[in-house]
Amino acid sequence: MSEKTDIGIIGLGTMGQSLARCFAEKEMRVVVYNPPVKEEDSTLETFIANYDGDFVGTRDLSVFIELLDRPRIVHLMIKSGKPVDDYIELLIPLLDEDDIIVDGGNSHFIDTQKRQTYLRKKGIHYVGMGISGRKSKDSSGPSLMPGGPEEAKSWIIKLYSPIATKSKHTVIHWMGPQGTGHFAKMVHNGIQYAEMQLLAEACTFLRGLDLSYAQIASIFGEWNQSIIGSYLMQISSKILNRKEGELYFIDMLEDKVSQSGTGKWMVETAIDLGVSIPSIATAVDIRFQSLKKHKRKIISDLTKNNKSIKSTKKAKEIEEIKNAILSSRILIYSQAIDLLKAANDTYGWKMPIPQLLNSWKEGSVIRSNILENIETSVSSVETTEFLANSPVKRLLKESMPALTKTLMLSVQHGLAVPVMSASFQYYSLLSSKNLNLGLLQAQRDYFGAHGYERLDSTDGQLDYSDWNE
């Protein structure tokens, strides 16, 4: 048997190849295996031939395992769901006690917990690892969010730290036990859904000002140097500038987008935990609505809204949409942070939220300039309420008027900016001392005898009325 390897990677899709290269660049020896799929017969050989590094490739899973140093660390980069379960069953008879399986795909955190319980009985440690970003000219490496059995922690941190993207601090942080790693990635992806939609809405508004895609690309490029700069804004600027012949590339794409599941899971989890995440839920909902192209055409033809804003103050309105993005982004993070806190409280976890935010600052798809301020506010000891802490409190006070004005113009001219609207309503609700919900209590008691809570109650019990009197 040849020299042992440091890590084994199963799955040579784009992310799997990127991860293998990251390890090899840190002078680690990597054994790779690609699930046998007929049309991908040459994937393994092509990867070994095309990339420099100390790679060993094999089509034999038992040889793959024998090539690994102990404790064996097998990293799965395959489709979530049944394929993960299938490979776990293939690996179990080949692994020994204290070996580690790392699931680097977008698995549901509940599935991860079930697999951990199952494998613990067999003496195998199972780690769910959220991974965002990949090796590219825009990033030195991925953002990593591992979580699972404490026994695996030191091995995982030691092996993966060299490949984690670097900032002022270590950016691979142990999320905690059970499904925390995949929970953190689920929340990351929910933020990503809302951030992507937010930029599409900014584009909608700027198109309403009769700006070309090239002009919007230039504006995004300028904004990217400001507090609202982000990786998603950077790539959006490049996308909007792209042409094929005389046509803008963006005009050649269908006006619809699907969703992979993580956004839906986050909405479902928020409902289960009683947390309001309207901006993220709206971003998921839009993807479903976008697929109803026929219905959208019928309604659009009926309404014939004027989508053009005839303005003599374009510079002012461009600055306002910039600040509308800022306030919306802060409110999106507020919702995500509330969900992370609720999960910690409900499941007894101790996910380190400031460190998680820190790990997103570089390498991740949602890396942005505002994250420094977000992390500072979460770490603040002023209050336990994120939105009431500096510097977020100041930034919101300065930017909310612009969000209000942007929404007023959008409604007036029929421009769809649903995530901005949901963010505004979320903040409006939080800042309202009285929502007249006593009426709802009384309604529920009237038709269903559900009772109501009175302000003058001394025993904390529900009261009821006989509405037939």
C-alpha positions in Angstrom: 0.0 0.0 0.0 1.3 3.5 -0.9 1.9 6.3 1.5 -1.2 7.2 3.6 -3.3 10.3 2.8 -4.6 13.1 5.1 -8.2 13.2 3.9 -10.5 11.4 1.5 -13.1 13.2 -0.7 -16.0 11.4 -2.2 -17.7 13.4 -5.0 -15.8 15.3 -7.7 -18.4 17.9 -8.7 -17.4 21.5 -8.8 -17.4 21.9 -5.0 -15.6 18.6 -4.4 -12.9 19.4 -6.9 -12.4 22.8 -5.4 -12.1 21.4 -1.8 -9.6 18.8 -2.9 -7.5 21.5 -4.5 -7.6 23.6 -1.4 -6.2 20.7 0.7 -3.5 19.9 -1.9 -2.4 23.5 -2.0 -1.7 23.3 1.7 0.6 20.3 1.0 -1.8 17.7 2.1 -2.2 14.3 0.4 -5.7 13.7 -0.8 -7.4 10.5 -2.0 -10.4 11.1 -4.3 -13.2 8.9 -5.4 -16.1 9.8 -7.7 -19.4 7.9 -7.5 -19.7 5.8 -10.7 -22.0 7.6 -13.1 -21.9 6.5 -16.7 -21.6 9.9 -18.3 -18.9 10.9 -15.8 -16.6 7.9 -16.4 -13.5 10.1 -17.0 -14.1 12.6 -14.2 -11.6 11.1 -11.8 -8.9 10.7 -14.4 -9.5 14.2 -15.8 -9.2 15.8 -12.4 -6.0 14.0 -11.5 -4.5 14.9 -14.9 -5.6 18.6 -14.9 -4.6 19.8 -11.5 -1.3 19.9 -9.7 -1.2 18.4 -6.2 -0.6 15.2 -4.3 -3.7 13.4 -5.4 -4.4 9.7 -5.4 -7.4 8.5 -7.3 -9.2 5.2 -7.1 -12.4 3.6 -8.3 -12.3 1.1 -5.4 -14.0 2.3 -2.2 -12.1 -0.2 0.0 -8.8 1.0 -1.5 -9.9 4.5 -0.9 -10.4 3.8 2.8 -7.1 1.8 3.1 -5.2 4.8 1.8 -6.4 7.1 4.7 -4.4 7.8 7.8 -6.1 7.2 11.1 -8.5 8.4 12.3 -9.8 8.2 8.8 -11.7 11.3 7.7 -14.0 10.8 4.8 -15.6 14.0 3.3 -18.8 13.5 1.3 -19.4 16.1 -1.4 -22.4 14.4 -2.9 -26.1 15.3 -3.4 -28.1 15.5 -0.1 -30.7 13.0 0.8 -30.7 9.3 -0.2 -27.2 9.4 -1.9 -25.7 10.4 1.5 -27.5 7.5 3.3 -26.4 5.1 0.5 -22.8 6.0 0.9 -23.0 5.8 4.7 -24.1 2.2 4.4 -21.2 1.5 1.9 -18.7 3.1 4.3 -19.8 1.5 7.6 -18.2 -1.9 7.0 -15.0 -0.3 5.9 -14.5 2.1 8.8 -13.3 1.5 12.3 -14.2 3.0 15.7 -13.5 6.8 16.0 -13.3 7.3 12.2 -15.1 10.4 11.0 -17.5 11.0 8.1 -18.0 14.7 7.2 -21.1 15.6 5.2 -20.2 18.8 3.3 -23.4 19.0 1.3 -26.6 20.9 2.0 -28.2 18.3 4.2 -31.2 19.1 6.4 -30.0 19.5 10.0 -32.6 17.1 11.3 -31.3 14.4 8.9 -27.8 15.1 10.1 -28.9 14.5 13.7 -30.5 11.2 12.8 -27.4 10.1 11.0 -25.2 11.1 14.0 -27.4 9.0 16.4 -27.3 6.0 14.0 -23.5 6.2 13.5 -22.7 6.8 17.2 -24.0 3.3 17.9 -21.4 2.0 15.5 -18.6 4.1 17.0 -18.3 6.4 14.0 -18.4 10.2 14.3 -20.6 12.1 11.9 -20.0 15.8 11.3 -22.3 18.1 9.4 -20.2 20.9 7.8 -21.7 23.9 6.1 -19.5 25.1 3.3 -19.9 28.4 1.5 -17.8 29.6 -1.4 -15.0 27.7 -3.2 -11.6 28.3 -4.5 -11.5 31.0 -7.2 -9.7 34.1 -8.1 -12.2 36.0 -5.9 -11.5 33.9 -2.8 -8.6 32.1 -1.1 -10.8 29.4 0.2 -14.2 28.5 1.6 -16.0 29.5 4.8 -16.5 26.5 7.0 -19.2 25.8 9.6 -18.7 22.3 11.2 -20.8 20.8 13.9 -21.2 17.4 15.5 -19.7 15.1 18.2 -17.2 16.7 20.5 -14.8 13.8 20.0 -14.4 14.9 16.3 -13.8 18.6 17.0 -10.0 18.7 17.5 -9.4 16.5 14.4 -11.7 18.6 12.2 -10.3 22.0 13.4 -6.7 20.8 12.9 -7.3 19.3 9.4 -9.6 22.0 8.0 -8.1 25.2 9.5 -5.4 25.5 6.9 -7.9 25.7 4.0 -10.4 28.0 5.7 -10.3 31.5 4.2 -8.4 33.9 6.4 -9.4 37.3 7.9 -8.3 39.0 11.1 -9.5 36.0 13.1 -9.7 32.3 12.6 -12.7 31.7 10.4 -13.4 28.0 11.0 -15.5 27.9 14.2 -17.0 24.8 15.8 -20.8 25.4 15.7 -21.6 22.9 18.4 -23.3 19.5 18.7 -25.9 17.7 16.7 -26.9 19.5 13.5 -25.5 22.9 14.2 -23.2 22.9 11.2 -25.9 22.3 8.7 -28.3 24.6 10.7 -25.8 27.4 10.3 -25.5 26.7 6.6 -29.3 26.7 6.2 -29.5 30.2 7.8 -26.6 31.3 5.6 -28.5 30.2 2.5 -31.7 31.9 3.7 -29.8 35.2 4.0 -28.4 34.5 0.5 -31.9 34.1 -0.9 -32.9 37.5 0.5 -29.7 39.3 -0.5 -29.9 38.0 -4.1 -33.5 39.2 -4.4 -32.6 42.5 -2.8 -30.2 43.2 -5.6 -32.7 42.1 -8.2 -35.2 44.6 -6.7 -32.6 47.4 -6.8 -32.1 46.5 -10.5 -35.9 46.7 -11.0 -36.0 50.2 -9.4 -33.0 51.5 -11.3 -34.5 50.2 -14.6 -37.6 52.1 -13.6 -35.4 55.2 -13.7 -34.7 54.3 -17.3 -31.1 53.3 -16.6 -29.4 50.8 -18.9 -27.9 47.6 -17.6 -24.4 49.0 -18.2 -25.3 52.1 -16.1 -26.6 49.9 -13.3 -23.5 47.7 -13.5 -21.4 50.9 -13.0 -23.5 52.0 -10.1 -23.2 48.5 -8.5 -19.4 48.8 -9.0 -19.3 52.1 -7.2 -21.6 50.8 -4.4 -19.3 47.8 -4.0 -16.7 50.2 -2.5 -19.1 51.4 0.1 -20.7 49.9 3.2 -23.2 48.0 1.1 -20.5 46.3 -0.9 -20.6 42.5 -1.1 -19.5 39.6 -3.2 -23.0 39.3 -4.6 -23.0 42.9 -5.7 -19.6 42.5 -7.2 -20.7 39.6 -9.4 -24.0 41.3 -10.2 -22.1 44.2 -11.7 -20.1 41.8 -13.9 -23.2 39.9 -14.9 -25.2 43.1 -15.8 -22.3 44.3 -18.0 -22.0 41.1 -20.0 -23.1 41.1 -23.6 -23.5 38.5 -26.3 -23.2 40.4 -29.5 -25.5 43.5 -29.2 -27.7 41.9 -26.6 -27.2 42.1 -22.8 -26.8 38.6 -21.5 -29.4 39.2 -18.8 -32.1 39.8 -21.4 -31.4 36.3 -22.9 -32.3 34.5 -19.6 -35.7 33.3 -18.5 -37.3 35.6 -15.9 -37.7 32.8 -13.3 -35.6 31.0 -10.8 -36.0 27.8 -8.8 -35.0 26.9 -5.2 -32.9 24.1 -3.9 -34.6 23.4 -0.6 -32.5 25.2 2.1 -34.6 28.4 1.9 -37.8 26.4 2.3 -36.3 24.5 5.3 -35.4 27.8 6.9 -39.0 29.1 6.6 -40.4 25.9 8.0 -37.9 25.9 10.9 -38.8 29.5 11.7 -42.5 28.6 11.8 -41.7 25.6 14.1 -39.6 27.9 16.4 -42.1 30.8 16.3 -39.6 33.3 14.7 -40.6 36.0 12.2 -38.4 36.0 9.1 -40.7 37.8 6.5 -37.8 39.1 4.3 -36.4 35.6 3.8 -39.8 34.0 3.5 -40.7 36.5 0.8 -37.5 35.8 -1.1 -38.4 32.1 -1.1 -42.0 32.8 -2.1 -40.9 35.0 -5.0 -39.1 32.0 -6.5 -42.3 30.0 -6.5 -44.2 32.9 -8.0 -41.6 33.4 -10.7 -42.4 30.0 -12.2 -46.0 31.1 -12.9 -45.0 32.8 -16.1 -48.3 32.4 -17.9 -50.3 33.8 -14.9 -47.9 36.7 -14.6 -48.3 37.6 -18.3 -52.1 37.6 -18.0 -52.2 39.8 -14.9 -49.4 42.1 -16.3 -51.4 42.6 -19.5 -54.5 43.5 -17.5 -52.9 46.0 -15.3 -50.6 47.8 -17.7 -48.8 49.6 -14.9 -46.5 52.4 -15.8 -43.1 50.9 -14.8 -41.2 54.1 -15.6 -40.3 56.7 -13.0 -40.1 60.1 -14.8 -37.7 61.8 -12.4 -35.6 65.0 -12.5 -33.8 63.9 -9.3 -32.2 60.6 -10.4 -29.0 61.1 -8.4 -31.1 61.6 -5.2 -33.2 58.5 -5.9 -30.1 56.4 -6.7 -28.7 57.4 -3.4 -32.0 56.5 -1.7 -32.1 53.0 -3.2 -28.5 52.5 -2.0 -29.7 53.3 1.6 -32.8 51.2 1.1 -30.5 48.2 0.4 -28.5 49.0 3.6 -31.6 49.1 5.9 -33.1 46.0 4.3 -29.9 44.1 4.7 -29.6 44.9 8.4 -33.2 43.8 8.9 -32.6 40.5 7.0 -29.7 39.8 9.4 -31.9 40.7 12.4 -34.3 38.0 11.3 -31.6 35.4 10.8 -30.0 36.2 14.2 -33.4 35.8 15.9 -33.6 32.3 14.4 -30.1 31.4 15.5 -30.9 32.5 19.0 -34.2 30.7 19.1 -32.4 27.5 18.0 -29.9 27.8 20.7 -32.7 28.3 23.3 -34.9 25.5 22.0 -32.3 22.9 21.2 -29.9 23.7 24.1 -27.2 24.6 21.6 -24.5 27.3 22.0 -23.9 28.2 18.5 -21.3 31.1 18.7 -23.2 33.7 16.6 -20.5 36.4 16.5 -18.0 33.8 15.4 -20.4 32.5 12.8 -20.8 36.0 11.4 -17.0 36.4 11.4 -16.6 33.2 9.4 -18.9 34.7 6.7 -16.7 37.8 6.3 -14.4 36.2 3.7 -14.8 33.3 1.4 -18.6 32.9 1.8 -21.1 33.8 -0.9 -22.7 36.3 1.5 -19.5 38.1 2.5 -20.1 41.9 2.7 -18.7 45.1 4.1 -21.6 45.5 6.5 -20.8 42.2 8.4 -18.2 44.0 10.5 -20.9 46.2 11.9 -23.3 43.3 12.2 -20.8 41.3 14.2 -20.0 44.3 16.4 -23.7 44.9 17.2 -24.3 41.2 18.0 -21.3 41.2 20.3 -22.4 44.4 22.1 -23.3 44.4 25.7 -25.5 47.5 25.4 -28.6 45.3 25.2 -29.6 41.8 24.2 -31.5 43.2 21.2 -29.4 43.4 18.1 -31.3 46.3 16.5 -30.9 48.4 19.6 -27.1 48.2 19.6 -24.5 50.4 18.0 -23.5 50.7 15.2 -26.6 49.0 13.7 -29.0 51.4 15.6 -27.3 54.4 14.0 -27.2 52.9 10.5 -30.9 52.0 10.6 -31.8 55.5 11.8 -29.9 57.0 8.9 -31.2 54.7 6.2 -34.8 53.9 7.0 -36.2 57.2 5.6 -34.7 56.2 2.2 -36.3 52.8 2.3 -39.7 54.5 3.0 -39.2 56.9 0.0 -38.1 54.0 -2.3 -41.2 52.0 -1.4 -43.5 55.0 -2.0 -42.1 55.5 -5.5 -42.2 51.8 -6.2 -45.8 51.4 -5.2 -46.8 54.5 -7.2 -45.2 53.1 -10.4 -46.0 49.5 -9.9 -42.5 48.3 -9.3 -42.2 45.0 -7.5 -39.8 45.2 -4.5 -41.3 42.6 -2.2 -38.2 41.9 0.0 -37.7 45.6 0.6 -41.4 45.9 1.5 -41.3 42.9 3.8 -38.2 44.4 5.5 -40.0 47.7 6.0 -43.1 46.0 7.4 -41.0 43.9 9.8 -39.4 47.0 11.2 -42.7 48.8 11.3 -44.2 46.0 13.3 -41.3 45.9 15.7 -41.5 49.6 16.3 -45.3 49.6 17.0 -46.3 49.5 20.6 -49.9 48.7 19.8 -51.0 46.5 16.9 -54.6 46.4 17.9 -54.3 42.6 18.4 -56.8 42.7 21.2 -59.4 42.7 18.4 -58.0 39.3 17.2 -58.2 37.9 20.7 -61.8 39.0 21.0 -62.7 37.6 17.5 -61.2 34.2 18.4 -63.2 34.1 21.6 -66.4 35.2 19.8 -66.3 32.4 17.1 -64.3 29.7 18.9 -64.4 30.4 22.7 -60.6 30.6 22.7 -60.5 33.1 25.5 -58.4 36.3 25.8 -55.8 37.9 28.1 -56.9 41.0 30.0 -54.5 43.7 31.1 -56.1 43.8 34.5 -55.9 40.1 35.1 -54.3 39.1 38.4 -54.1 35.4 38.0 -52.6 35.1 34.5 -55.6 33.0 33.4 -57.7 33.4 30.2 -61.1 35.1 30.4 -64.1 34.3 28.3 -67.2 36.2 27.2 -70.7 35.0 26.5 -71.2 36.8 23.1 -74.8 35.8 22.9 -75.9 38.1 25.7 
